[in-house]
Amino acid sequence: MLSKNDLIQKRKLAQNFILGLNTGKQGEYKYSNVGQPILYSSCYALMTLHYLGSELGDRAEWANYILAHQQPESGAFVSP
């Protein structure tokens, strides 16, 4: 069984891994160190950081990044 300190350490490791995939732009994340940023990886990063209790910064910037991928005509989200 993991101790509370073990869980805190694992949370920090997960958070640092995800934050390391940020491109430097608010809300823009990659799946891996060698990949390109795409919408899905950014959404997964946002959800994971939220559930880890991390500081998310400006939520409007996250929303703007996500909504920038939405096609006005269909409402679909498009990303490479």
C-alpha positions as CSV (number, residue, x, y, z in Angstrom):
1,M,0.0,0.0,0.0
2,L,1.3,3.5,-0.9
3,S,1.8,6.0,1.9
4,K,0.4,9.5,1.7
5,N,4.0,10.8,0.9
6,D,4.3,8.2,-1.9
7,L,1.1,9.5,-3.4
8,I,2.2,13.1,-3.2
9,Q,5.5,12.2,-4.9
10,K,3.7,10.3,-7.7
11,R,1.3,13.3,-8.2
12,K,4.3,15.6,-8.5
13,L,6.0,13.3,-11.0
14,A,2.8,13.1,-13.1
15,Q,2.3,16.8,-13.0
16,N,5.9,17.6,-13.9
17,F,5.8,15.1,-16.8
18,I,2.7,16.8,-18.2
19,L,4.0,20.3,-17.7
20,G,7.1,19.2,-19.5
21,L,5.0,18.6,-22.6
22,N,3.8,22.2,-22.8
23,T,5.1,24.1,-25.8
24,G,5.4,27.4,-24.0
25,K,1.9,28.5,-25.0
26,Q,-1.0,28.4,-22.6
27,G,-3.1,25.3,-23.2
28,E,-0.8,23.8,-26.0
29,Y,0.5,20.4,-25.1
30,K,2.2,17.5,-27.0
31,Y,1.6,13.7,-26.5
32,S,5.4,13.2,-26.2
33,N,8.6,15.1,-26.2
34,V,9.1,14.5,-30.0
35,G,5.5,15.0,-31.1
36,Q,3.7,18.1,-32.3
37,P,1.0,19.8,-30.2
38,I,-2.5,18.7,-31.0
39,L,-5.9,19.4,-29.6
40,Y,-6.5,16.0,-28.0
41,S,-3.2,16.0,-26.1
42,S,-4.0,19.5,-24.8
43,C,-7.4,18.5,-23.6
44,Y,-6.0,15.4,-21.9
45,A,-3.4,17.6,-20.2
46,L,-6.0,20.0,-19.0
47,M,-8.2,17.2,-17.6
48,T,-5.3,15.5,-15.9
49,L,-3.9,18.6,-14.4
50,H,-7.4,19.5,-13.1
51,Y,-7.8,16.1,-11.4
52,L,-4.3,16.4,-10.0
53,G,-5.4,19.7,-8.3
54,S,-2.8,21.7,-10.3
55,E,-2.9,25.4,-10.9
56,L,-4.3,25.8,-14.4
57,G,-3.5,29.5,-15.0
58,D,-5.8,31.6,-17.1
59,R,-8.8,29.4,-17.9
60,A,-9.9,31.8,-20.7
61,E,-6.6,31.2,-22.5
62,W,-7.2,27.4,-22.3
63,A,-10.7,27.9,-23.6
64,N,-9.5,30.1,-26.4
65,Y,-6.9,27.6,-27.5
66,I,-9.5,24.8,-27.6
67,L,-12.2,26.9,-29.3
68,A,-9.7,28.0,-32.0
69,H,-9.9,24.4,-33.3
70,Q,-13.6,24.5,-33.7
71,Q,-15.1,24.8,-37.2
72,P,-17.9,27.4,-37.1
73,E,-20.0,25.8,-39.8
74,S,-20.2,22.3,-38.3
75,G,-19.1,22.8,-34.7
76,A,-16.6,20.0,-35.1
77,F,-13.1,20.3,-33.5
78,V,-10.3,19.8,-36.0
79,S,-6.6,19.2,-35.2
80,P,-3.7,17.5,-36.9
